[in-house]
Amino acid sequence: MPKLRVKNDVKVVYIAFGIVLTYFSIYMPDFMEVAGIDNVQISSTVSFSALNGMLFGPFWGALITLSGFSLYKISAGTFFTMSTFSLLSLIFNAMTSIVSGLIVNREHKAAKAIFFGLICIWYLFDVGRTAYLYPWYHLLVLGAFVYFDRLILKKSITSRLFIFVSLFFASLLGVLTDHMAGSISYHLLYDLPASAYKSVILVYPVERTILAFFPAFLVYVLIVVFKDILLSSGDIESDINDRKSRDLDEYIKNDVLDILKNDEK
């Protein structure tokens, strides 16, 4: 009989589950008219990209994101007819998983380099220098993350509040990575004027914050639940050992002693 490799088998199932979950995330409804803002539609797909990064890490998370969304497009028969921007959006979703995964894995320097690099690219273009306030929220979030970086690393070990703050930063920077990359590509492909970017300067922060909150909250709940299970595992093991000890005592008293008595007779 071949030896069962439990670790690899579990990993394969885990990854397959992530791909299936990502595939069906396409069917989730988008958020409409959030916070009283008319004509604002928020897609839920980028939230799952951040979720994949936090759950599976930067490499596997990006691969799962690409696989899940690509499989959906192929099964729907639209993959080979997608526009250039739609194809690039798959890569942007993968970048979201990479940045979120890097932060969760405490590889903050790489995540900040990717994020800041995209902001610098924005200012290389005339539209970026004209709409220079457009990435104000990206810069604010990055600045806050850099400022609280060490505190988050230190406190998130023992504080549940800082665990959530760390996850929220991971999710938010990932979601904003998708937004910045998408904005740059949209300008290159469609030559959108600076006025179009200026018109949504107060809308996209609301949109992206909501998108980032849900995956961060979900991962936080999972971490807290598993942490409580692990903390209680010592008590569970102790209870099992006590039960085994009682069963052994009863076996000795009821069965072994009877056998010895019969042997003496």
Secondary structure, DSSP 8 states (H G I E B T S, - for coil): -----HHHHHHHHHHHHHHHHHHHHTTS--EESGGG-TT-EE-SHHHHHHHHHHHHHHHHHHHHHHHHHHHHHHHTT-GGG--HHHHHHHHHHHHHHHHHHHHHTT-HHHHHHHHHHHHHHHTTSHHHHHTTTTTHHHHHHHHHHHHHHHHHHHHTTT-HHHHHHHHHHHHHHHHHHHHHHHHHHHHHHH---HHHHHTTTTTHHHHHHHHHHHHHHHHHHHHHHHHHHHHHHHHHHHHHHHHHHHHHHHHIIIIIHHHHHHHH-
